[in-house]
Amino acid sequence: MENYIVCEERANHSRIHIKICQNRCEDSETCRAFQEHIETRSAEEVAKRSDAVSWPREKLVSPTPA
């Protein structure tokens, strides 16, 4: 359920998919739940990028002059 947030404005169906909230909701810029999700997601993406594979210099191919 990581793609869903709990919307404070919706009474009966408070759980909403993040894409619907982002594209259709007029209050997404000020919504606390949406902003927290965005901050959490961007922090997770930065952490994933820092775990990227680092290739040793010997395995990198340099262009050969023709």
N, C-alpha and C positions, 0 to 999 in steps of 0.2 A: 504494500500500500504506500510505497514511497512517492508515487506520483499524485497523491491526493492530499489535500489540506482540509481543515475544518473551517468553513466560512461562518463568521459571526452574523452575517446578514441573512442567511438562509435558515429559516426555522425548521421546516420538516425534513429537508434534504440537505443537511449541513455539510456533508462530505462532498467535495467537488474536485474534479480532475484539474491539475495545475494548468494545463493548456487552455481549458475552458475559462478558467479564472483569468489567465493572462490575456487572452484574446477578446473576451466578451465583457468582462467586468469593468465598469467605469471607475471603480474605487481601488483598482489593483495597485496603483502607485502609493496609496496611503494605507492599504490593508496590512495590518500587523502580521497576520498569518502568512500572507503571500510574501512579504518582505523577508520574514524569517526563513522561509523555504528557499528563497533566492540566495540569501547569505549563506545558508548551510550548504546548498548545492555548489555554489562557487568555491567555498572552502574545500569541499570534497574533491572537486575537479582539480584544484591546485595541488592537493595531496596526491592525486592519481598521476598528474603530470610529473611530479618530482620523483615518482617511482619508475620513471621511464628507463629503458635499458640504455646503458652507456657502452658504446662499442670501443674496444681498444684501438689505439691509433694504427696498429699494425693491420687491422682488418679494413680500415678505410682505404678506398681506392682513390688515388689522385689522378687527375687527367694527364695523359701522356702527350707530349708535344708531337705534332705530326710533321 
